[in-house]
Amino acid sequence: MAKRQKLSLQQKRRVAKSKGNKLKQKTEDSVVLQEQLGPALSGVVISRFGEQADVADQTQTVYRVYLRQNLGSCVSGDRVIFRLDEQNHGVIEAIEPRRSELNRPTPYAGVKTIVANVDQIFVVVAPFPAYSSVILDRYLVACELAQIPTSIIFNKHDLIKESEEEYFNQQKTIYNKIGYKVLEVSCKTNKCIDELQSMLKEKESIFVGQSGVGKSSLIKALMPQAEVETGEVSENSKLGTHTTTASRLFFLANDGFIIDSPGVREFGLSHIDTESIINGFVDLKQFVGHCKFRNCQHIQEKGCALHQAVIDGKIEKQRLENYQKIIT
């Protein structure tokens, strides 16, 4: 590879001058834009698109606006202050403090906020693509540590085969006993759609879960008028397709809103330290501190209170095994 030539002093001066002119022009444009903007407005972020976002004002009129530089993370559900010009072009100037947020790790961006200011979370699972109690528990841990009330939707109930009924009934019983509200839902038969509609009333909620579990289809069933793109699960890979590429907020007719979030193949907890993860298992954490050894990892140690709790039928073996899979 050819060696890159160094810039001469004159070339460096030209580059510096060019950068200075661009910065000056950018500052001048910003001042002009500020003078042209109207009064401060309150709004909620519908969806984020790079340096722009859709924001709804108090009448639910939606505007595509820019984000001020150095504003930080801005996601669906954020309450913001924004201004518009005469052509309804505008800019978000500030993000109001959040009362709740759900985060997840990303390979390149560290920790990413998924949603802000929701009252409740619905973790959506289905028999197809393949159901995983470990992925479900990962979501539940993150929701519990975020201190946001969470329910579970077993979606696509109409796809459960007769040979699978016993297994899925067992799964629903496990989470019901822990204290989670579990709904068996089918968009095709409208099973539990009315009950779900009632749970969403006057609440600000989000659907999360793997790609292909039917989050967008649920939105469509709840709000037939909504423009929601839905997709099918691949018969070859048995994996869901990412039909929702960015979180999007939908206003409900009976007050409140529901946010449709992009699906993920996996949901990691690498942003949470190992010692804290067990606090996200509401049924396991009550036995912490009762083990024979203070530094018990609850894997194979003798005198482990969690292992004894499984033997005594106080906690489900599946939940302890899932905890072990998550931390190892």
C-alpha positions in Angstrom: 0.0 0.0 0.0 1.3 3.4 -1.0 2.5 5.6 1.8 0.2 8.5 2.4 1.9 11.9 1.7 2.1 14.5 4.5 0.3 17.8 4.0 2.4 20.8 3.5 2.1 23.8 5.8 0.1 25.7 3.1 -2.2 22.8 2.6 -2.8 22.5 6.4 -3.7 26.2 6.5 -6.2 25.7 3.7 -7.8 22.8 5.4 -8.0 24.7 8.7 -9.5 27.7 6.9 -12.1 25.5 5.2 -13.1 23.9 8.5 -13.4 27.3 10.1 -15.6 28.6 7.3 -17.9 25.6 7.6 -18.1 26.0 11.3 -18.8 29.7 11.0 -21.5 29.0 8.3 -23.1 26.3 10.5 -23.2 28.7 13.5 -24.7 31.5 11.4 -27.3 29.0 10.0 -28.1 28.0 13.5 -28.7 31.6 14.6 -30.9 32.3 11.6 -32.9 29.1 12.2 -33.3 30.1 15.9 -34.7 33.5 14.9 -37.1 31.9 12.4 -38.5 29.4 14.9 -41.8 29.8 16.8 -42.6 29.3 20.5 -41.5 26.3 22.5 -43.9 23.3 22.2 -44.3 20.1 24.2 -44.4 16.8 22.4 -43.7 13.1 22.5 -41.3 11.2 20.2 -43.1 8.8 17.9 -40.0 7.4 16.2 -36.4 8.2 15.6 -34.6 8.3 12.2 -30.9 9.1 12.6 -30.7 12.9 13.1 -34.4 13.4 12.7 -37.5 12.3 14.7 -41.2 12.3 14.3 -42.8 14.2 17.2 -46.4 14.6 18.1 -47.7 17.7 19.8 -50.6 17.9 22.3 -53.2 17.5 19.5 -51.3 14.4 18.2 -50.3 16.2 15.0 -47.0 14.7 13.9 -44.0 16.7 12.6 -40.6 15.5 11.2 -38.0 17.6 13.0 -34.2 17.6 13.5 -32.4 16.9 16.8 -30.0 19.5 18.2 -26.4 18.3 18.3 -25.2 16.9 21.6 -28.8 16.3 22.7 -28.0 12.7 23.6 -30.2 9.6 23.2 -33.7 10.3 22.0 -36.2 7.4 21.7 -39.9 6.7 21.3 -41.8 7.8 24.4 -39.4 10.7 25.2 -41.1 13.9 26.2 -39.4 16.8 24.4 -39.4 20.5 23.8 -39.4 21.5 20.2 -39.9 24.6 17.9 -41.3 25.0 14.4 -40.9 27.6 11.7 -43.7 28.8 9.4 -43.3 25.8 7.1 -43.5 23.4 10.1 -39.8 22.5 9.9 -38.3 22.4 13.3 -35.9 21.1 15.8 -35.9 19.3 19.2 -34.2 21.6 21.7 -34.5 19.5 24.9 -35.4 16.1 26.3 -37.4 16.1 29.6 -36.2 13.9 32.4 -37.4 10.3 32.0 -39.5 8.5 34.6 -38.6 5.1 33.2 -36.4 3.5 30.5 -35.5 0.1 29.2 -32.0 -0.6 27.9 -30.1 -3.3 26.1 -26.5 -3.8 25.0 -25.4 -3.4 21.4 -22.2 -4.8 19.7 -20.9 -1.3 18.7 -22.8 1.4 20.6 -22.5 0.1 24.2 -25.8 0.4 26.0 -28.8 1.4 23.9 -32.1 2.8 25.3 -35.1 1.0 23.7 -37.9 3.1 25.1 -38.7 5.8 27.7 -41.5 6.7 29.9 -43.7 3.6 29.7 -46.0 2.4 32.4 -45.8 -1.3 31.5 -44.0 -3.8 29.2 -45.5 -6.8 27.4 -42.9 -9.5 26.5 -44.3 -11.3 23.5 -43.4 -15.0 22.9 -44.8 -17.5 20.5 -44.5 -21.2 19.6 -43.1 -20.2 16.2 -40.3 -19.0 15.8 -39.0 -21.5 18.4 -40.0 -20.5 22.0 -37.1 -20.0 24.4 -37.6 -19.6 28.1 -34.0 -18.4 28.4 -34.7 -15.4 26.1 -38.0 -14.8 28.0 -36.1 -14.7 31.3 -33.5 -12.3 29.9 -36.3 -9.8 29.1 -37.9 -10.3 32.4 -34.6 -9.7 34.2 -34.1 -6.4 32.3 -37.7 -5.3 32.9 -37.5 -6.2 36.6 -34.2 -4.3 37.1 -35.7 -1.3 35.2 -38.6 -1.5 37.8 -41.3 -1.4 35.1 -44.4 -3.7 35.6 -44.3 -6.5 33.1 -46.8 -9.0 31.6 -46.2 -11.9 29.2 -48.1 -12.5 26.0 -48.1 -16.1 24.6 -49.0 -15.1 21.1 -50.1 -17.2 18.1 -52.0 -19.5 20.4 -53.7 -21.0 17.4 -50.4 -22.4 16.2 -49.8 -24.6 19.3 -50.0 -28.2 18.2 -51.8 -30.8 20.3 -48.5 -32.4 21.2 -47.2 -29.1 22.5 -50.2 -28.1 24.7 -49.0 -29.7 27.8 -45.6 -28.1 27.6 -46.9 -24.6 27.0 -49.5 -25.0 29.7 -46.6 -25.8 32.0 -44.7 -22.7 30.9 -47.7 -20.5 31.5 -48.2 -22.0 35.0 -44.5 -21.4 35.9 -44.8 -17.7 35.2 -48.2 -17.3 36.7 -47.0 -18.8 40.0 -44.1 -16.3 40.0 -46.6 -13.5 39.7 -46.5 -12.5 36.1 -49.8 -11.9 34.3 -49.9 -14.3 31.3 -52.2 -13.8 28.3 -52.9 -16.5 25.7 -53.5 -14.4 22.5 -54.4 -15.2 18.9 -54.8 -12.5 16.3 -56.5 -15.0 13.9 -59.2 -16.0 16.4 -59.2 -12.7 18.5 -58.5 -14.8 21.6 -57.9 -12.4 24.6 -57.7 -9.3 22.3 -60.4 -7.6 24.3 -58.7 -8.4 27.6 -55.4 -7.0 26.2 -57.2 -3.9 24.9 -58.5 -3.4 28.5 -55.0 -3.7 30.0 -53.7 -1.1 27.6 -56.4 1.5 28.3 -55.1 4.8 29.6 -51.6 3.2 29.9 -48.3 3.9 28.0 -47.0 0.5 27.0 -44.5 -1.3 24.7 -44.4 -4.7 23.1 -40.9 -6.3 23.1 -39.7 -9.7 21.9 -37.9 -11.8 19.3 -38.4 -11.1 15.6 -41.4 -12.9 14.2 -43.4 -13.4 17.4 -46.1 -11.1 16.1 -45.8 -7.8 17.8 -46.8 -5.8 14.7 -49.7 -8.2 14.1 -50.9 -7.5 17.6 -50.8 -3.8 17.0 -52.8 -4.3 13.8 -55.4 -6.5 15.7 -55.7 -3.8 18.4 -55.8 -0.9 16.0 -57.1 -2.0 12.5 -56.7 1.5 11.2 -53.0 1.7 12.0 -50.4 1.5 9.2 -48.3 -1.4 10.4 -46.1 -3.6 8.3 -46.2 -7.3 9.2 -44.1 -10.2 8.0 -43.9 -13.9 8.0 -41.5 -16.3 9.8 -39.1 -18.0 7.4 -40.0 -21.7 6.9 -36.3 -22.4 6.1 -34.5 -20.7 8.9 -37.5 -20.8 11.4 -36.5 -17.2 12.3 -38.5 -14.1 12.2 -37.9 -11.2 9.8 -37.3 -7.6 11.0 -40.4 -6.0 9.6 -40.2 -3.2 12.3 -36.9 -1.4 11.8 -37.4 1.4 14.3 -39.6 1.7 17.4 -42.8 3.5 16.7 -45.5 4.9 19.0 -49.2 4.5 18.2 -51.9 6.5 20.1 -54.8 4.5 21.4 -58.4 5.6 21.0 -59.0 5.3 24.7 -56.0 7.4 25.8 -52.5 6.1 26.2 -50.2 4.7 23.6 -48.5 1.4 22.6 -45.0 1.3 21.1 -44.0 -1.4 18.6 -40.3 -2.2 19.0 -37.9 -3.9 16.5 -37.5 -7.6 17.1 -34.1 -9.1 18.0 -32.8 -12.7 17.6 -31.2 -12.5 21.1 -31.6 -10.2 24.0 -28.3 -9.8 26.0 -27.7 -8.7 29.5 -23.9 -7.9 29.2 -24.6 -4.3 30.4 -25.7 -5.7 33.8 -23.1 -7.0 36.3 -23.4 -10.6 37.3 -24.1 -9.9 40.9 -27.2 -7.8 39.9 -28.7 -10.3 37.5 -30.2 -12.6 40.3 -32.1 -9.5 41.5 -34.0 -9.7 38.3 -35.3 -13.2 39.1 -38.1 -12.3 41.5 -38.5 -15.9 42.7 -34.8 -16.6 43.2 -33.6 -13.4 44.9 -35.5 -14.2 48.2 -33.1 -17.1 48.8 -29.9 -15.1 48.3 -27.9 -14.7 51.5 -29.1 -18.1 52.9 -26.4 -20.2 51.2 -23.6 -21.9 53.3 -20.9 -19.8 51.6 -21.2 -16.0 51.2 -19.6 -16.1 47.7 -22.0 -18.9 46.4 -22.5 -18.6 42.7 -25.5 -21.0 42.8 -24.0 -23.3 40.2 -22.8 -26.5 41.9 -21.7 -25.3 45.4 -22.6 -27.3 48.4 -25.1 -25.8 50.8 -26.7 -23.6 48.1 -30.0 -22.3 49.3 -31.3 -22.1 45.7 -30.6 -25.7 45.0 -32.4 -26.7 48.2 -35.3 -24.5 47.3 -35.6 -26.4 44.0 -35.6 -29.7 45.9 -38.3 -28.4 48.3 -40.4 -27.3 45.4 -40.2 -23.6 46.3 -38.7 -22.5 43.0 -38.8 -24.0 39.5 -35.7 -25.9 38.3 -36.1 -24.3 34.9 -35.7 -20.8 36.4 -32.5 -21.7 38.3 -31.1 -23.4 35.2 -31.9 -20.3 33.1 -30.1 -18.1 35.6 -27.1 -20.3 35.4 -27.1 -20.1 31.6 -27.3 -16.4 31.7 -24.4 -15.8 34.0 -22.0 -18.5 32.6 
